[in-house]
Amino acid sequence: MNEIKHTDILIVGGGSAGVAAAVAASSRGQHVTLLERNSFLGGKATAAEVGTICGLYEYSRNPASTYIVKGFAREFAERLKERSGSCPLNNNEGLHYLPYQVEAFGEICNEYLAQKGVTVLLNATVENITIRSGIIETVSVAYDNSNIIFQVKAVVDCSGDSVISKAANMSVIKDTQYQAAAQVFSMQGVTEENEARLGMIMMKALRAGIEANEIPAYYDRVYIVQGSLKNGHVNLKLGIPVPVTYEKGNVEEIQRMASEFVQGVSDYLIQHVAAYKNAVISHIAPEAGIRIGERTMGTYLLTEDDVLNCRKFPDAIANGSWPVEIWEQDRRVKMHYFALDNCYQVPAGCLQAAAISNLYMAGRNISATRMAIASARVMGICLQTGFAAGCMAFAKAAGVPREDILEYLQNLQL
Ligand SMILES: Cc1cc2nc3c(=O)[nH]c(=O)nc-3n(C[C@H](O)[C@H](O)[C@H](O)COP(=O)(O)OP(=O)(O)OC[C@H]3O[C@@H](n4cnc5c(N)ncnc54)[C@H](O)[C@@H]3O)c2cc1C
């Protein structure tokens, strides 16, 4: 049965970008609906349990972590920090990040949306859209065994995968090679208390096992989620050795391999590393994390050159303070850095769809090349682009001039 409803602004996806977009769009009296395919909010932060927020702080060797983000991103980070009982960590390269509790992330998303009166539909997916003269008129949504047709003024695609552009049969930005997927899981009962030492012991044992042909070569793709070792509990992240292709069955194959890999690695650690002798798997994140999806072409395409040269833009809406971080199948993480104590900016053109005038994008869905999105996908930047896209959608729906909303955003976020 089809039900017709009106909402001024429709947000697709309830991850960090979608929640920020919904908060921004609903702050000025517009009716906002957020659709989320999962039964909970948070996106990769809660479904893949990635564990730390990057891109919130200045890229600097100064050991004090100084916010590079302002406005909603900073407010969200402060609330999360307090609720998680955590504090920022940094490494020798000058990278600063905030460990968080997964439950706290989800709770805070729920609280913000309830506070702002956003209508949230969980277990809801986009089925179809209608467009006339380059403007989205309706979005039909499968929800609770029914089909709701939303009449909309503006749409923000925060799905991480350009679901709106695909429903519109628009061409999207595809990569020839996607970053490797990863599965996070937890072990309880670990006896080593020093995280760096645990990492070294674990890696030594796994490499010895690989050399002795006892375990497959990809078993060296095991990482500790930084800041997670506490009271005998540690979160581990496994790089899944199945390339992301988005072909039919690929996501299922990644998930199947992830389960096998979790079991294999934990068995090996329990048998061969004294610190894991009495440990057990205590939790497995609901989904294997796929880092990059297909993006929508905007009126500007952010490039690696922009990122590495710390380019600034007259229509900037976000500060980017994270290097290009590449996780390929055959090697451990590779970073391309820009100058210390500097940052690049994300222009509004990356958030405005080129072909549809009332479609905006945010988060890991913005208009960016493969290398640029490898930086701009981190959550500190997703929170900023989400909030900005929500404001831009509000401006479109309420007839506010673009320059006015950009000025507001620049004062608030930069
Ligand atoms: C393994 C891994 C490790 C990472 N580590 C870090 C890290 O340490 N620090 C950091 O800052 N970032 C990290 N990232 C990146 C970061 O987590 C993501 O890029 C970021 O969370 C993306 O936020 P988003 O809101 O753009 O998208 P997502 O979080 O992916 O949210 C998109 C939401 O849209 C929903 N959705 C999708 N399709 C539909 C549909 N058709 N209808 C309705 N809803 C839909 C999804 O269910 C999802 O909830 C990591 C990512 C991965 C995968």
The ligand as a MOL file (V3000), in Angstrom:
LIG
                    3D

  0  0  0     0  0            999 V3000
M  V30 BEGIN CTAB
M  V30 COUNTS 53 58 0 0 0
M  V30 BEGIN ATOM
M  V30 1 C 37.1050 -0.4110 9.2310 0
M  V30 2 C 36.9590 1.0550 9.3330 0
M  V30 3 C 37.7570 1.7640 10.2170 0
M  V30 4 C 37.6060 3.1390 10.3230 0
M  V30 5 N 38.3280 3.8140 11.2700 0
M  V30 6 C 38.0370 5.1060 11.5080 0
M  V30 7 C 38.6030 5.7720 12.6180 0
M  V30 8 O 39.3740 5.1940 13.3790 0
M  V30 9 N 38.2710 7.0860 12.8230 0
M  V30 10 C 37.4210 7.7580 11.9850 0
M  V30 11 O 37.1420 8.9370 12.2340 0
M  V30 12 N 36.8770 7.1360 10.9270 0
M  V30 13 C 37.1460 5.8320 10.6810 0
M  V30 14 N 36.5590 5.1980 9.6280 0
M  V30 15 C 35.7410 5.9780 8.6920 0
M  V30 16 C 34.4140 6.3580 9.2650 0
M  V30 17 O 33.9730 5.4330 10.2220 0
M  V30 18 C 33.3380 6.4780 8.1930 0
M  V30 19 O 33.8490 6.9860 6.9940 0
M  V30 20 C 32.2340 7.3790 8.6890 0
M  V30 21 O 31.7010 6.8390 9.8860 0
M  V30 22 C 31.1960 7.5540 7.6290 0
M  V30 23 O 30.0870 8.2510 8.1540 0
M  V30 24 P 28.8460 8.5050 7.2010 0
M  V30 25 O 27.7810 9.0550 8.0500 0
M  V30 26 O 29.2960 9.2600 6.0030 0
M  V30 27 O 28.4640 7.0700 6.6400 0
M  V30 28 P 28.0580 5.7500 7.4330 0
M  V30 29 O 28.5580 5.7770 8.8060 0
M  V30 30 O 28.4310 4.6250 6.5420 0
M  V30 31 O 26.4760 5.8920 7.5160 0
M  V30 32 C 25.6650 5.6630 6.4010 0
M  V30 33 C 24.3440 5.1400 6.9180 0
M  V30 34 O 23.4400 5.0600 5.8220 0
M  V30 35 C 22.6810 3.8690 5.9570 0
M  V30 36 N 22.1950 3.4950 4.6260 0
M  V30 37 C 22.9100 3.0270 3.5900 0
M  V30 38 N 22.1020 2.7920 2.5480 0
M  V30 39 C 20.8490 3.1320 2.9420 0
M  V30 40 C 19.5740 3.1110 2.3070 0
M  V30 41 N 19.4360 2.6590 1.0570 0
M  V30 42 N 18.4990 3.5320 3.0080 0
M  V30 43 C 18.6370 3.9580 4.3070 0
M  V30 44 N 19.8160 3.9940 4.9580 0
M  V30 45 C 20.9150 3.5950 4.2810 0
M  V30 46 C 23.6660 2.8660 6.5360 0
M  V30 47 O 22.9990 1.7950 7.1810 0
M  V30 48 C 24.4710 3.7330 7.4960 0
M  V30 49 O 23.9430 3.7150 8.7990 0
M  V30 50 C 36.6830 3.8190 9.4890 0
M  V30 51 C 35.8760 3.1130 8.6040 0
M  V30 52 C 36.0040 1.7500 8.5260 0
M  V30 53 C 35.1040 0.9980 7.6030 0
M  V30 END ATOM
M  V30 BEGIN BOND
M  V30 1 1 1 2
M  V30 2 1 2 3
M  V30 3 2 2 52
M  V30 4 2 3 4
M  V30 5 1 4 5
M  V30 6 1 4 50
M  V30 7 2 5 6
M  V30 8 1 6 7
M  V30 9 1 6 13
M  V30 10 2 7 8
M  V30 11 1 7 9
M  V30 12 1 9 10
M  V30 13 2 10 11
M  V30 14 1 10 12
M  V30 15 2 12 13
M  V30 16 1 13 14
M  V30 17 1 14 15
M  V30 18 1 14 50
M  V30 19 1 15 16
M  V30 20 1 16 17
M  V30 21 1 16 18
M  V30 22 1 18 19
M  V30 23 1 18 20
M  V30 24 1 20 21
M  V30 25 1 20 22
M  V30 26 1 22 23
M  V30 27 1 23 24
M  V30 28 2 24 25
M  V30 29 1 24 26
M  V30 30 1 24 27
M  V30 31 1 27 28
M  V30 32 2 28 29
M  V30 33 1 28 30
M  V30 34 1 28 31
M  V30 35 1 31 32
M  V30 36 1 32 33
M  V30 37 1 33 34
M  V30 38 1 33 48
M  V30 39 1 34 35
M  V30 40 1 35 36
M  V30 41 1 35 46
M  V30 42 1 36 37
M  V30 43 1 36 45
M  V30 44 2 37 38
M  V30 45 1 38 39
M  V30 46 1 39 40
M  V30 47 2 39 45
M  V30 48 1 40 41
M  V30 49 2 40 42
M  V30 50 1 42 43
M  V30 51 2 43 44
M  V30 52 1 44 45
M  V30 53 1 46 47
M  V30 54 1 46 48
M  V30 55 1 48 49
M  V30 56 2 50 51
M  V30 57 1 51 52
M  V30 58 1 52 53
M  V30 END BOND
M  V30 END CTAB
M  END
